[in-house]
């Protein structure tokens, strides 16, 4: 299935083992996640302290970034833990969560925010790897599994909270 944000030529490329056929979020590839460029930005491959992300997290975070940037709902579902925590500590199956977010935010701002958040340097906490942008947060569980993306909370109204890394604008 080809997902494109804009009209134009789509091609199949691979970024660090991530197949992204027809994906405009991967327009320049040298084989590493830090080579991913898109209208959504470039996914972070280093932590806040400057150390590189472990490769397992780089791979999954890049997949989440590409899927969110392209509004690829099926791919997002496939990357989510089951059950998945969202909002104010609610949980549900990946299909339920994505459907709920799509209905709540028909402008796709929730997925655009997720892609943007993945461009900020993450940090490790006791429960795992945290990406945050203002009041929104995505968490990848510390015990790495195939479905390590375990939580996402989005606040469309808070654009002023300090995210401790400065603004991305």
N, C-alpha and C positions, 0 to 999 in steps of 0.2 A: 504494500500500500504506500503510495507516495503522498507525502504531506508537504505542501509548500506555503509559505507565508505570502509570497509575492509571485506574480507571473514571471515566467522566464524559464531558462533551461535548468533542469534538475538532473543531478547525476548521483551515482552511488559512490560513496566514499567510506572509509573506515578510519575511526579515530581511536587509537589504543584498543583495538578489538571491538569497537562499537560500530556496527553497521548502521549507516544512516542514509539509505537510498532515497534520493530525491530531496534531501534535507538541506534547505538553504542556510540552516544554522551552522553548517560546516562548509565554509567557502574556501578555506585555506587550510590544508592539512599537511603536516610533516610527520604524522604518526604518533604524536603525543597530545594529551588533552590540552596543554597550553597553546596548541596550535588552532584550537577551535575559535572561530570568530563568527559573529552573527549580528543581526539587528538587535539582539538582546544583550550584547556585550561578549565578554570572554569569561568562561568559568574559572574560578579560583583553583589553583593547584598547589598553593602554599597556605600554611596556617598563618594566623595573626603574628606569630613569633618569627615567621620567615622560613620555618622548616617545611619540607615538602610533605604533602598529604600521603599517607600510606596508599599504595597503588590500588588496593581494594576500594577504598573510599573515593579515590580519583575516578575510577571507572564508573561506580554507581552514581556519584555526583554529576559526572559529565552526562550520563544517560538521562538523569532527571532534568538537568539543564536543557538538553536538546529536546526532550519531550515537552517540557513546559513552554519553551520558546515557540515550538510549532503547534501548541495546543493539541498534542497527540494524546487524547484521553485514554485510549486503550494502552498505550505504552506506559503512561503514568500509573494506571491500575496495576500493570504487570510488575512495576518496580516497588509497589507499596507492600508493607507488612500487613498481615491479616490476623487480627483486627488492626486497623489504622486509627491513630488518635488525631483528631482535628478540632479546630475551633477552641472552645473552652473546655478541653479535656473530654469531649464526646468521642465515641469510637464507633466504627462500623467496618463493613467489608470495603475493599478498595472500590468496587463498582458503586456501592451506596455513597461513599464519600465523594467520589468524582461527580456523580450525578447530583448530589446535594450542592456541591460547590458550583457546578455549571448552572443550576437553577438560581442559586443565590446571587451569582455574578455573571449574568449573561453577556457582559462586555469583555469577559475573559481576564479582567484585572487581577483576579486571584492567581491565575497561571502566569501572567506577565510579571507579577510581583515575585513569584517563586523563581522564575528564570533570573530576574534581576538580583535576587538574594543570593543565588548561586555564584554570582560574580564577586561577592564580598569574601574576604579571607575568614575561614571558619576557625573555631577553637574547640578544644576538648573539655568537656565537663564530666562529672562522674557517670552520667547516663549515656554519654556518647558524643559524637561530633555535632556541633551546633553551628548553623548558619543563621544570621539574623540581619534584618533590615528594618530599622525603626522598631515597631512593636510586633513584627511578624517573625516567626522562627520555624526552621526546619531542623529536625533531629534525625541523625543516623545512629542507630544503636551501637553501643560500644562492642558488644559481642558480635562481631561481623558475621552475618549470615548472607545468604543469597538475596534476601529481602530486608536489607538493613534500614531502609528509609521507613521510619516508624511514626513520625509525627510532623504535622504542619499546622500552624496557626497563623491566620491572616487578619490584620486589622487595617481596613481600607481608609480609616479615618485618622489614624495616627501617622503623620508624615513628619513629625518634629522630634520624636523620641531620639535620644542619643543611642546609637548602636555601637558605641565604643570603638569604632574604627573610622569615624568620619562619614560624610556623605559620599555617595557613589556618583552623584550627578556630575 
